[in-house]
Amino acid sequence: MFLSDKWKDYELLDASDGEKLERWGDVILLRPDPQIVWTVSEADKSKLWRAADARYDRSHTGGGSWKTFKKLPKSWTIGYRELKFGIKPMGFKHTGLFPEQAANWDWFSDIIKNSGRPKNEVNVLNLFAYTGGATMAASAAGASVCHVDAAKGMVTWAKENAVLSGLDERPIRYIVDDVKKFVEREFRRGRKYDGIIMDPPSYGRGPGGEVWKIENELFGLIESCLNVMSDNPLFFLVNSYTTGMSGNVMSNIYKLTLCKKFGGEIDIDDEKIITFENGIIGFPDLKRFTLIFNEEKKGGISWMQSLDEPVVALPVMNPLAIKEDYNPMVEDELLKPLGEMTPENTFVLVTVTVPEDIKKITVNLKAPIVINVAERKAAQIIVEGGEVKYPIYEMIKSGMEKAGE
């Protein structure tokens, strides 16, 4: 679970009986939330319930209005990391920002920054983009962003947020349009995106009166978005608050669309998680990995996939498939953190380096990964002898020729 716990200007203070108490900068607001079905006793409630500056009261006939207890500014600014956002109480209880989305902002920002691609050459499409929280985060991370929303007022607000965040000179394209029609036009234009973000409402209308119902339209929209994704995309993010769109429903949509085109779904059980207590060379903070392999090619390249950072996946191989006499000498002291090692529970891998010229592909025999299969603990260890760049192209080519590939 990702938590939006890096905020300083926003705080969820308490929640009870269908309401949440929040601090937005120096302003405390009470807003309704139907998911809050519990009751906190008066003795346990925050004293700040009585300090609220305003409260949104729902009407029995629909809609509602803000009731102010103190004089509120018409709008004010809050910050998240380097980003700044304008806040103001609006109709339907909203404030112009969904702070819980900060966890997603951090997630895709890290992917953009660590993609290895030049600044402004990661193209991101943000649909149902609202006031631009995700747009600003992606832009600040170095992406070129296309911001699409059907409401002109929200797009104007997003532009104001760009100015507040110092991003008004960044490559951001603002579009007021129906998202479905826009994606179809982008496909005809041949435009491609490396990342797609969408935060679809349950129900809405486009600028031309187009009706959006998430249960009728989401599947088709995701299918259309596949047509504008680049050949090597970085991420596809869909937010869903709609009660009827359960995790199983969303999972089935992904299986039939994204996974069908870009690869299967991977579920990781706890017993398949390999822990590196000290991380691995170059990534000391990444501790949890899983091994992904092609069962039909057991002697070929597998992937050591990080579970802490999705963009990190190291190609690895069994060194015995390369050098039958590979038997590195490892000090017992270095293996102690892995638990009791036996021939039956010891598994060794080496990392593969795949350069632009495939004929120069090599493995690192100097720093093998040693795994205690029983304990699911591993370490990358530097050993005496062994080549850092041991060429394997001819071996792979020969193996493929024998297999008739």
C-alpha atoms as one frame of an Amber mdcrd trajectory, in Angstrom:
protein
   0.000   0.000   0.000   1.272   3.467  -0.916   0.671   6.178   1.690   0.505
   9.922   1.067   2.480  10.634   4.215   4.951  13.259   2.984   2.582  16.215
   3.290   3.380  19.179   5.514   0.609  21.546   4.386  -2.173  18.945   4.444
  -3.251  16.703   7.302  -6.170  14.347   7.907  -6.847  15.140  11.550  -9.766
  12.827  12.318 -12.734  11.022  10.753 -16.090   9.925  12.150 -19.755   9.484
  11.182 -19.366  10.196   7.467 -17.144  13.265   7.898 -13.430  13.968   7.777
 -11.591  16.753   9.575  -8.711  18.143   7.534  -6.063  20.828   7.755  -5.317
  22.613   4.491  -2.409  24.898   5.330  -3.739  27.019   8.202  -7.401  26.321
   7.377  -9.370  23.489   9.013 -12.289  22.080   7.021 -15.016  19.506   7.699
 -16.118  17.585   4.623 -18.479  14.632   4.092 -17.140  11.238   3.026 -19.528
   8.277   2.599 -16.701   5.770   3.163 -16.323   6.846   6.790 -18.838   4.441
   8.334 -17.368   4.309  11.857 -18.008   6.427  14.929 -15.338   7.892  17.163
 -16.498   8.547  20.716 -16.581  12.110  21.966 -13.859  11.247  24.479 -11.538
  10.095  21.694 -12.363  12.768  19.139  -9.809  15.418  18.279 -10.459  18.738
  19.999  -9.967  20.360  16.617 -13.497  19.332  15.576 -14.629  22.479  17.386
 -11.926  24.544  15.684 -13.106  23.988  12.106 -13.151  27.114   9.946 -15.875
  25.768   7.626 -18.072  22.749   7.050 -19.753  21.412   3.938 -23.356  20.391
   4.632 -25.106  18.131   2.157 -28.664  18.949   1.182 -31.379  16.280   1.301
 -32.440  17.426  -2.157 -28.938  17.085  -3.615 -25.813  19.206  -3.614 -25.038
  21.229  -0.527 -23.230  24.344   0.650 -20.370  25.557   2.810 -21.100  26.900
   6.273 -18.293  29.128   7.522 -17.505  29.644  11.207 -14.654  32.071  10.584
 -13.787  34.406   7.751 -12.054  32.382   5.067  -9.772  33.698   2.335 -11.289
  33.334  -1.115  -8.347  31.082  -1.965  -4.982  30.156  -0.502  -1.868  28.196
  -1.446  -0.473  24.950  -0.083   2.674  23.105  -1.084   3.810  19.524  -1.614
   7.545  19.102  -2.008   8.476  21.648  -4.707   4.896  21.989  -5.999   2.353
  24.692  -5.114  -1.424  24.507  -5.485  -4.245  27.009  -5.199  -7.015  25.871
  -2.819 -10.573  27.146  -2.480 -13.849  25.631  -1.205 -16.066  24.701  -4.170
 -19.474  23.214  -4.772 -19.884  19.475  -4.171 -17.459  19.677  -1.181 -14.273
  19.880  -3.258 -11.224  22.110  -2.734  -9.432  21.747  -6.079  -6.978  19.046
  -5.017  -7.004  15.377  -4.009  -4.107  15.121  -1.515  -4.180  11.312  -1.337
  -2.908  11.314  -4.932   0.514  12.484  -3.743   1.519   8.818  -3.370   0.889
   8.359  -7.105   2.740  11.588  -7.928   5.821  10.289  -6.118   5.505   6.869
  -7.747   5.459   8.000 -11.369   7.871  10.899 -10.717  10.501   8.402  -9.614
   9.847   6.308 -12.723  10.292   9.364 -14.971  13.455  10.531 -13.197  15.016
   7.063 -13.222  14.033   6.205 -16.803  17.410   7.232 -18.164  15.710   9.281
 -20.863  16.656  12.913 -21.601  14.629  15.687 -19.985  11.420  16.554 -21.859
  11.618  13.352 -23.936   9.273  11.397 -21.686   5.782  12.201 -22.987   2.930
  11.891 -20.499  -0.801  12.109 -21.209  -2.964  13.167 -18.249  -6.687  12.545
 -18.842  -9.482  13.930 -16.657  -6.613  16.088 -15.469  -8.671  18.446 -13.248
  -6.517  21.217 -11.704  -3.298  19.479 -12.616  -1.817  17.861  -9.520  -0.467
  14.956 -11.583   0.425  17.284 -14.450   2.605  19.430 -12.205   4.284  16.391
 -10.632   5.095  14.817 -14.008   6.353  18.122 -15.394   8.548  18.772 -12.361
  10.007  15.272 -12.795  11.136  16.225 -16.314   8.307  15.028 -18.568   6.532
  16.816 -21.396   2.847  16.686 -20.453  -0.439  16.869 -22.328  -3.160  17.946
 -19.878  -6.737  17.145 -20.972  -9.962  18.014 -19.173 -13.481  18.763 -20.379
 -13.950  21.714 -17.990 -12.402  24.979 -19.147 -12.378  26.345 -15.605 -10.318
  23.404 -14.344  -7.791  23.814 -17.149  -7.455  27.512 -16.286  -6.897  26.551
 -12.648  -4.193  24.075 -13.742  -2.395  26.854 -15.599  -2.501  28.937 -12.409
  -1.009  26.031 -10.471   1.785  25.822 -13.033   2.611  29.479 -12.373   2.533
  28.917  -8.592   4.888  25.932  -8.999   7.259  27.787 -11.329   6.398  25.419
 -14.186   4.692  27.864 -16.547   7.656  27.748 -18.962   7.762  23.933 -19.020
   6.402  21.957 -22.025   2.776  21.462 -20.920   0.013  21.324 -23.532  -3.420
  22.248 -22.133  -6.472  20.840 -23.921 -10.174  21.436 -23.208 -11.856  18.440
 -24.816 -13.747  15.204 -24.348 -11.038  12.689 -23.441 -12.362   9.878 -25.652
 -12.495  12.058 -28.752  -9.089  13.539 -27.981  -7.413  10.123 -27.669  -8.947
   9.030 -30.962  -7.616  12.152 -32.667  -4.153  11.645 -31.168  -4.138   8.143
 -32.623  -4.966   9.476 -36.075  -2.200  12.077 -35.689   0.275   9.340 -34.804
   1.189  10.793 -31.422   2.640   8.466 -28.788   2.993   8.677 -25.009   5.369
   6.951 -22.606   3.061   7.327 -19.639  -0.707   7.695 -19.280  -2.567   8.926
 -16.209  -6.320   9.006 -15.840  -8.607   9.864 -12.942 -12.069   9.214 -14.401
 -15.229  10.335 -12.588 -18.182   8.029 -12.073 -20.318  10.324 -14.204 -19.619
  13.443 -16.218 -20.233  15.428 -19.374 -17.838  16.621 -22.053 -17.733  20.202
 -23.393 -20.089  19.175 -26.206 -22.556  17.423 -23.906 -20.939  14.007 -24.291
 -22.035  11.676 -21.488 -19.439   9.726 -19.501 -20.453   6.762 -17.330 -17.436
   4.911 -16.004 -19.054   1.470 -16.124 -19.870   1.950 -19.822 -16.828   3.865
 -21.031 -13.696   2.929 -19.079 -12.870  -0.320 -20.867 -13.142   1.269 -24.315
 -11.090   4.290 -23.257  -8.235   2.122 -21.982  -8.340   0.131 -25.235  -8.088
   3.379 -27.203  -5.193   4.562 -25.049  -3.187   1.490 -26.036  -3.102   2.917
 -29.556  -1.246   6.025 -28.381   1.270   4.310 -26.104   4.880   4.186 -27.214
   6.616   0.892 -27.961   8.525   1.151 -24.680   6.087   2.746 -22.210   6.964
   3.554 -18.605   3.615   3.386 -16.812  -0.188   3.437 -17.086  -2.033   4.738
 -14.018  -5.799   4.585 -13.470  -7.495   5.947 -10.349 -10.929   4.618  -9.480
 -13.068   5.833  -6.600 -16.300   4.381  -7.935 -17.785   1.912  -5.452 -18.915
  -0.565  -8.094 -15.494  -0.704  -9.768 -13.953  -3.230  -7.395 -10.350  -4.399
  -7.491 -11.431  -7.543  -9.329 -13.258  -5.514 -11.965 -10.245  -3.273 -12.527
  -7.927  -6.293 -12.609 -10.014  -7.936 -15.340  -9.976  -4.724 -17.378  -6.183
  -4.575 -17.160  -5.802  -8.255 -18.097  -7.909  -7.780 -21.216  -6.207  -4.557
 -22.304  -2.804  -3.569 -20.915  -1.529  -7.030 -20.030  -2.706  -8.456 -23.340
  -0.509  -6.012 -25.250   2.456  -5.396 -22.967   2.748  -8.604 -20.976   1.023
 -10.765 -18.420   0.057  -9.922 -14.892   2.536 -10.900 -12.184   1.292 -11.809
  -8.702   4.043 -12.189  -6.112   3.456 -14.501  -3.136   5.437 -13.869   0.041
   7.407 -17.083  -0.460   8.702 -15.751  -3.786  10.160 -12.568  -2.301  13.957
 -12.606  -2.009  15.432 -10.227   0.576  18.809  -8.533   0.116  19.669  -7.194
   3.564  22.306  -4.832   2.160  20.685  -4.199  -1.204  22.644  -4.869  -4.383
  25.536  -3.084  -6.061  24.308   0.275  -7.308  20.976  -0.019  -5.469  21.745
  -0.276  -1.727  18.247   0.860  -0.707  16.401  -1.793  -2.697  15.916  -4.822
  -0.477  13.047  -6.895  -1.919  13.242  -8.707  -5.241  11.589 -11.597  -7.032
  13.005 -13.796  -9.781  11.062 -13.830 -13.039  12.068 -16.457 -15.563  10.922
 -18.092 -18.776  10.126 -21.694 -17.879  10.686 -22.767 -21.478  14.250 -21.407
 -21.478  15.653 -22.404 -18.120  19.230 -21.808 -19.202  18.583 -18.332 -20.587
  18.215 -14.842 -19.170  15.918 -14.293 -16.197  15.011 -11.063 -14.396  15.695
 -10.031 -10.821  12.732  -7.675 -10.423  12.740  -5.100  -7.630   9.538  -4.919
  -5.601  10.588  -1.620  -4.028  11.193   0.193  -7.328   9.227  -1.169 -10.319
  11.584   0.292 -12.938  14.552  -1.713 -11.635  14.843  -5.202 -13.130  18.251
  -6.789 -13.579  18.886  -9.429 -16.262  20.555 -12.438 -14.622  21.757 -15.911
 -15.642  22.822 -19.148 -14.062  26.643 -19.011 -14.426  26.846 -22.780 -14.850
  25.038 -22.356 -18.181  28.005 -20.214 -19.240  30.966 -21.770 -17.422  30.486
 -25.296 -16.165  33.505 -24.963 -13.866  32.348 -21.679 -12.256  32.949 -22.138
  -8.529  33.797 -18.807  -6.848  35.438 -18.821  -3.439  33.259 -16.932  -0.945
  34.261 -16.173   2.640  31.977 -17.845   5.196  31.652 -14.532   7.038  29.974
 -12.946   4.027  27.405 -15.755   3.867  26.430 -15.669   7.567  23.522 -13.197
   7.077  21.932 -15.694   4.660  21.583 -18.455   7.256  22.828 -22.017   7.009
  24.011 -22.709   3.475  23.964 -26.216   1.980  24.457 -27.462  -1.588  20.706
 -28.138  -1.735  19.562 -24.619  -0.762  22.270 -22.582  -2.512  21.511 -20.934
  -5.846  23.931 -18.619  -7.664  23.206 -16.073 -10.393  25.291 -13.497 -12.241
  24.132 -10.193 -13.718  24.016  -9.640 -17.480  25.029  -6.433 -19.252  23.244
  -5.901 -22.574  24.833  -2.987 -24.516  23.514  -1.404 -27.689  25.740  -3.735
 -29.695  24.278  -7.119 -28.727  27.502  -8.836 -29.793  29.161  -7.256 -26.756
  26.772  -8.806 -24.227  28.624  -9.918 -21.069  28.059 -11.353 -17.587  29.723
 -10.265 -14.353  31.510 -13.264 -12.830  33.214 -11.014 -10.277  30.049 -10.190
  -8.289  27.700 -13.199  -8.149  24.325 -13.150  -6.414  24.164 -15.921  -3.814
  20.688 -17.009  -2.676  19.631 -19.177   0.242  16.518 -20.638  -1.376  15.133
 -22.017   1.885  15.398 -18.702   3.769  14.748 -16.529   0.685  17.739 -14.376
   1.624  20.404 -13.196  -0.808  23.537 -11.117  -1.152  25.629  -9.854  -4.032
  29.226 -10.636  -3.154  32.505  -9.563  -4.742  34.800 -12.572  -5.068  38.453
 -13.161  -5.863  39.130 -13.772  -9.536  36.385 -13.844 -12.123  35.897 -11.417
 -14.977  33.662  -8.354 -14.658  32.822  -8.535 -18.377  32.800 -12.135 -19.520
  31.573 -12.300 -23.173  28.655 -14.650 -23.860  27.346 -13.688 -27.311  28.769
 -16.714 -29.111  27.418 -19.045 -26.416  23.906 -17.569 -26.693  24.028 -17.642
 -30.500  25.111 -21.284 -30.490  22.368 -22.211 -28.045  19.712 -20.519 -30.184
  20.948 -22.250 -33.323  20.760 -25.628 -31.613  17.222 -24.839 -30.483  16.283
 -23.814 -34.050  15.410 -20.208 -33.081
